[in-house]
Amino acid sequence: MKRINATLIGTLLAICVSASGCVFIRSAAISDRAGAGAPITGTASDYGYLELVAPVGLTQAAFANMLGSCATGKVTGVTSELEVRDFFIVQYYSVSATGSCG
């Protein structure tokens, strides 16, 4: 009975640890960070598998979402950030872009 309880507790602990996921943040600047104007943001996210099949076009989608918030269409100081959360064979990719509408 003790062996079954230890196995059950170990399994539950492994599930809890894997459910939280590991987070890696990768960021890059598209242009100079100093921008005058109203701050705007855009995000896009999707799933990938086995670190081999990553979603395509997330940065462009985040930038398009950001442009939708700018009436003039002139954006400066754009930066993007990629966050990847690993769940064994599945990864959750999230890109956020920030900038200034001028």
Secondary structure, 3 states (H helix, E strand, C coil): CHHHHHHHHHHHHHHHHHHHCEEEEEEEECCCCCCCCEEEEEEEEEEEECCCECCCCHHHHHHHHHHCCCCCCCEEEEEEEEEEEEECCEEEEEEEEEEEEC
